[in-house]
Amino acid sequence: MDAIRITELLGDGTGPELRESVHAEAERLPTRFSFLPVDWSSATRDAKSDVSIDLAEESMHDTRWALKYPIATKAVSPNALIRRRCNFGVIYRPAISQSRA
């Protein structure tokens, strides 16, 4: 059986640790996975601008599967850019915030 190909959008912060855990767990499964990394780190997005978004979009259309790790958002949200390009919806997460008055 061929491996399931998954676009892997690499990020910042805890991303490398999460990636390591995902790969370790994937190795334990009976299905084979092939992860195709796309560097979405803040440094790469700063240096390459929309090229990193282009690469992500191309890979996601090719594999039809994607896994995104945490990323730092500065001026422009790469999450918003890729959602618009791929016509994705937003997943709202319930959260409680406390104002400090």
C-alpha positions as CSV (number, residue, x, y, z in Angstrom):
1,M,0.0,0.0,0.0
2,D,1.3,3.5,-0.9
3,A,1.9,5.9,1.9
4,I,-0.6,8.6,2.6
5,R,1.1,11.9,1.6
6,I,0.5,14.8,4.0
7,T,1.6,18.4,3.6
8,E,3.3,19.5,6.8
9,L,3.3,23.2,7.5
10,L,6.2,23.7,9.8
11,G,6.0,26.6,12.2
12,D,7.4,28.3,15.3
13,G,7.4,27.8,19.0
14,T,6.3,24.3,20.0
15,G,6.0,23.2,16.4
16,P,9.2,21.2,16.3
17,E,8.2,19.3,19.5
18,L,4.8,18.6,18.2
19,R,6.2,17.4,14.8
20,E,8.5,15.0,16.6
21,S,5.5,13.6,18.6
22,V,3.3,13.3,15.5
23,H,6.0,11.4,13.6
24,A,6.6,9.1,16.5
25,E,2.9,8.3,16.8
26,A,2.6,7.9,13.0
27,E,5.4,5.3,13.1
28,R,3.3,3.2,15.5
29,L,0.3,3.1,13.2
30,P,-0.3,0.3,10.6
31,T,-0.7,2.9,7.8
32,R,2.3,4.5,6.2
33,F,2.6,8.2,6.0
34,S,4.9,10.4,3.9
35,F,5.2,14.0,5.4
36,L,6.1,16.7,2.9
37,P,7.4,19.7,4.9
38,V,6.8,23.3,3.9
39,D,8.7,25.8,6.0
40,W,6.1,28.2,7.4
41,S,8.3,29.6,10.1
42,S,8.2,33.3,10.8
43,A,11.8,33.7,9.5
44,T,11.0,32.0,6.2
45,R,7.8,34.0,5.7
46,D,9.6,37.2,6.4
47,A,12.4,36.3,3.9
48,K,10.2,34.8,1.2
49,S,6.9,36.6,1.6
50,D,4.1,35.0,-0.5
51,V,6.4,32.3,-1.8
52,S,5.9,30.2,1.3
53,I,2.1,30.6,0.9
54,D,2.4,29.6,-2.7
55,L,4.4,26.5,-1.8
56,A,1.9,25.5,0.9
57,E,-1.1,26.0,-1.4
58,E,0.6,23.9,-4.2
59,S,1.5,21.1,-1.8
60,M,-1.9,21.1,-0.2
61,H,-3.7,20.8,-3.6
62,D,-1.3,18.0,-4.5
63,T,-1.6,15.9,-1.3
64,R,-5.2,16.8,-0.4
65,W,-4.1,16.5,3.2
66,A,-2.4,19.0,5.5
67,L,-1.1,19.3,9.1
68,K,-0.3,22.7,10.4
69,Y,1.8,23.4,13.4
70,P,1.7,26.6,15.6
71,I,3.0,29.6,13.8
72,A,3.8,33.2,14.9
73,T,1.6,35.8,13.3
74,K,3.0,39.3,12.9
75,A,1.5,41.7,10.4
76,V,-0.3,39.3,8.1
77,S,-1.9,36.0,9.1
78,P,-0.7,33.1,6.9
79,N,-3.7,31.2,8.2
80,A,-6.0,33.8,6.8
81,L,-4.2,33.9,3.5
82,I,-4.3,30.1,3.0
83,R,-7.9,29.9,4.1
84,R,-8.9,32.5,1.4
85,R,-6.8,30.8,-1.3
86,C,-8.3,27.4,-0.6
87,N,-11.8,28.6,0.2
88,F,-11.7,27.2,3.7
89,G,-13.9,28.2,6.6
90,V,-12.8,29.3,10.0
91,I,-12.9,26.9,13.0
92,Y,-14.0,29.0,15.9
93,R,-12.6,27.8,19.2
94,P,-14.6,28.5,22.3
95,A,-12.6,30.6,24.7
96,I,-13.1,32.6,27.8
97,S,-11.1,35.7,28.4
98,Q,-11.0,37.8,31.5
99,S,-10.7,41.6,31.2
100,R,-8.4,43.2,33.6
101,A,-10.3,46.2,34.9
